């Protein structure tokens, strides 16, 4: 199965957020072909969660119909300083990453 390019996945996330009347911006542009995608969600009440690429499941129970890109919450109900510090560390490790920032009271990441 061919994996979608990161730039197409990010464009879809931004579009889906816009259609749902949520604010979404691209904080960092990465490699178009295969950069890792991170999504921060600001609940507009002081809480922010950060989602990172989930490791691929290679066991026999893995769902072959699951979306090509899956995300896991790595920081939940955190603050802006903590999220920014984590993303600075991630950027030092991977200069090709993407960072999408969403403002949505419902906490949707628009990547499913």
N, C-alpha and C positions, 0 to 999 in steps of 0.2 A: 504494500500500500504506500502510495506517495504522500508525503507530508506537505501540507500547505506552507507556502513561504510565510515568514514572519510578518512581512509588510502587509500581506493580504489579510492575515489574522487580525493584526492591529487595526487596519482600516475597517474591518467588519465590526470589531468591538466599538470603535468610535462611532460608526454609523448606527449600530443598534442602540447605543446609549443616547444618541441624538434623537432617534425615533421615539424613545421612551421618555423624552424630556428630562434627561439627566445631563449634567455637565460632565464632559470628558475631554481631557487634553493630553497631548503627547508631551511628557516631561523629558524623554530622552529617545532619540532615534538610534536604532542599532543596525546591525547587518540585515539587509533585506531578505536574504535567502534563509538564514537559519539562526538569527539571534534569539537568545532566551527572552521571554516576555514576562514582565512583572506588572502586576496591577495593584495599585493602592486605592482603597475605597474610603472616602471621608464621609462619615454619617452626618456631618454638619452639626454635631453636638459635642465636639471635642474628641471623639473616638475615631481612630483610623485603623483599618486592617490592611495587611499586605499579603498578596497572593503571589506565589512563585510557581514555576513549572514543577509539576509532580513527576517523580521518577517513573519511568515506564514500567508497567507490570509485565513480566516475562513468564509468569507461571501459567499453568493450564487453566486456571480460573479466570484469566483475563478476558474481559468482554471484547470480542472482536468488533462489536457494533458501537463501542464507546467512541466519543469524539477523538480526533487525532491529537489534540492538545488538551491536556487536563492540568488543573491548577490545584494547589493546596495552600491553605492558610498558614503562613509562617509567623505572622504577628497578628493577634486578634485584640481589638479594642485597645489599641496602643495610642501614642501621641505622635505629633508631627516630628519632634526631635528624634525619637527612637526610629521611626520609619526612615527619615532622611539619613541617619547614621548607618542604618542597615543597607540602604541603597548605595551609599558611598563605598561601603566595603564590597558590595556586589560589583560595582563599577570597576574597582581596582582589580578584582578577580576576572571579570569578563567585560572587556571594552565594547563588545558587540551587542550588549543587551538593550532591550526596549523597556521603557517605563511609561505605562498609561496611568493617569490619575483620574479617578471618577469621583464626583460628588453626588451621592444618592442616599437619601434617608433610609431607603429600604435595603441598602447594602448589596445591590446587584453588581456582578462583575461583567455581565453581558458576553461571556465567553463560552456558554454551553451550547 
